[in-house]
Amino acid sequence: MEENEYKSTYHEIASIPCEFEKALTNNRARCACARHFWLADREGYACKSSLSSAKCHELLAKLRENSRFLLKLPQAGEKLPHNMEIRVQAGGISGIQALFDTTPGQRVEDIHALVEQAEAEYGSLERLPYNRIVQSVSRFQGRKGSKRRP
């Protein structure tokens, strides 16, 4: 499958994109609204709800903006390099979970439920304590690379 054909088919399957797809594919989280699929030996996720996708889009934009200084970015963009995006997604939702759960390092079992809980507790996604959440982005450690032998 050529890359253009792959992208076209991907967008058909994932007509509502999952904003936290990288966190899901890296097994850092799960979500009740996510629909898992495989396409040409690649894993992907789509969202079952346009409303949930919109909330997650808003949240992810706020996480990127508030992580900008930490990531040494002059401005927050829509897309980040892969490793930074995983760090923002996985570290960000882990930080939100830490606002409610004192057991650190647990996988987020339902992003949708967590976003709903955060919105109910703080009144809106705008009012979340991002200064505390970004600390989890800072502490986030991705997979360790394999050591190459000379």
C-alpha positions as CSV (number, residue, x, y, z in Angstrom):
1,M,0.0,0.0,0.0
2,E,1.5,3.4,-1.0
3,E,1.6,6.1,1.6
4,N,-1.0,8.4,-0.1
5,E,-3.4,5.5,-0.4
6,Y,-2.7,4.6,3.2
7,K,-3.4,8.1,4.4
8,S,-6.6,8.3,2.3
9,T,-7.9,5.0,3.7
10,Y,-6.8,6.0,7.2
11,H,-8.9,9.2,7.1
12,E,-11.9,7.2,5.9
13,I,-11.6,4.7,8.7
14,A,-10.8,7.4,11.3
15,S,-13.3,10.0,10.2
16,I,-13.4,11.3,13.7
17,P,-9.7,11.2,14.8
18,C,-8.7,10.2,18.3
19,E,-6.7,13.1,19.7
20,F,-4.8,10.9,22.2
21,E,-4.0,8.2,19.7
22,K,-0.3,8.2,20.5
23,A,-1.0,7.6,24.2
24,L,-3.3,4.8,23.3
25,T,-0.9,3.1,20.8
26,N,1.9,3.3,23.4
27,N,-0.4,1.6,26.0
28,R,-0.3,4.5,28.3
29,A,-4.1,4.9,28.3
30,R,-7.4,3.5,27.2
31,C,-10.7,5.2,26.3
32,A,-14.3,4.2,26.2
33,C,-14.8,6.4,23.1
34,A,-11.9,4.9,21.2
35,R,-12.3,2.5,18.3
36,H,-9.2,0.4,17.6
37,F,-8.2,-0.7,14.1
38,W,-5.3,-2.1,12.1
39,L,-4.4,-0.8,8.6
40,A,-1.5,-2.2,6.6
41,D,0.2,-3.6,9.7
42,R,-0.2,-0.2,11.5
43,E,-2.3,0.4,14.6
44,G,-4.7,3.3,14.8
45,Y,-7.6,4.7,16.8
46,A,-10.7,6.6,15.9
47,C,-13.2,8.3,18.2
48,K,-16.8,7.1,18.4
49,S,-18.0,10.6,19.5
50,S,-17.5,13.9,17.7
51,L,-18.4,15.7,21.0
52,S,-15.7,13.8,22.9
53,S,-13.2,14.3,20.1
54,A,-13.8,18.1,20.3
55,K,-13.3,18.1,24.1
56,C,-10.1,16.1,23.7
57,H,-8.9,18.4,20.9
58,E,-9.4,21.4,23.2
59,L,-7.6,19.7,26.1
60,L,-4.7,18.6,24.0
61,A,-4.3,22.2,22.6
62,K,-4.2,23.4,26.2
63,L,-1.7,20.7,27.2
64,R,0.6,21.7,24.2
65,E,0.3,25.4,25.0
66,N,1.1,24.9,28.7
67,S,4.0,22.5,27.9
68,R,5.6,24.9,25.4
69,F,8.3,26.3,27.8
70,L,9.1,22.8,29.1
71,L,9.6,21.5,25.5
72,K,11.6,24.6,24.6
73,L,9.2,25.6,21.8
74,P,8.9,29.2,20.7
75,Q,5.2,28.7,20.0
76,A,2.7,25.9,20.4
77,G,1.8,24.3,17.1
78,E,-0.9,22.0,16.0
79,K,1.6,19.1,15.5
80,L,4.6,18.3,17.6
81,P,7.5,15.9,16.8
82,H,6.5,12.3,17.6
83,N,8.4,11.9,20.9
84,M,7.2,15.3,22.2
85,E,3.6,14.5,21.3
86,I,3.7,11.2,23.2
87,R,5.2,13.1,26.2
88,V,2.5,15.8,26.1
89,Q,-0.4,13.2,25.6
90,A,0.7,10.5,28.0
91,G,2.3,12.9,30.6
92,G,-0.7,15.3,30.4
93,I,-3.4,12.7,31.0
94,S,-1.3,11.2,33.7
95,G,-1.0,14.6,35.3
96,I,-4.8,15.1,35.2
97,Q,-5.3,11.6,36.7
98,A,-2.9,12.6,39.5
99,L,-5.2,15.4,40.4
100,F,-7.8,12.8,41.5
101,D,-5.7,9.6,42.3
102,T,-2.8,9.5,44.6
103,T,-1.4,6.3,43.1
104,P,1.2,7.5,40.7
105,G,2.2,5.8,37.5
106,Q,-1.1,4.0,36.8
107,R,-2.3,3.7,33.3
108,V,-5.3,5.9,32.6
109,E,-8.1,3.5,32.1
110,D,-10.6,5.8,30.4
111,I,-9.6,9.2,29.0
112,H,-13.2,10.1,28.3
113,A,-14.3,9.6,31.9
114,L,-11.2,11.4,33.1
115,V,-11.9,14.5,30.9
116,E,-15.6,14.4,32.1
117,Q,-14.4,14.2,35.8
118,A,-11.9,17.1,35.3
119,E,-14.5,19.2,33.6
120,A,-17.0,18.6,36.4
121,E,-14.5,19.2,39.2
122,Y,-13.0,22.4,37.7
123,G,-16.0,23.8,35.8
124,S,-14.2,23.8,32.4
125,L,-11.0,22.5,30.7
126,E,-9.7,26.1,30.8
127,R,-9.7,26.2,34.6
128,L,-7.6,23.0,35.1
129,P,-4.4,23.6,37.2
130,Y,-2.0,23.2,34.2
131,N,1.0,24.3,36.3
132,R,0.5,21.0,38.3
133,I,-0.4,18.9,35.2
134,V,2.7,20.0,33.3
135,Q,4.9,18.6,36.1
136,S,3.8,15.1,34.9
137,V,4.7,16.0,31.3
138,S,8.2,17.0,32.6
139,R,8.6,13.7,34.6
140,F,7.2,11.5,31.7
141,Q,9.7,8.9,30.5
142,G,9.0,7.1,27.3
143,R,10.3,3.7,26.4
144,K,14.0,3.4,26.8
145,G,15.9,2.9,23.6
146,S,17.9,-0.2,23.1
147,K,21.6,0.1,23.7
148,R,23.6,-0.5,20.6
149,R,26.7,-2.5,20.9
150,P,29.8,-1.5,19.0
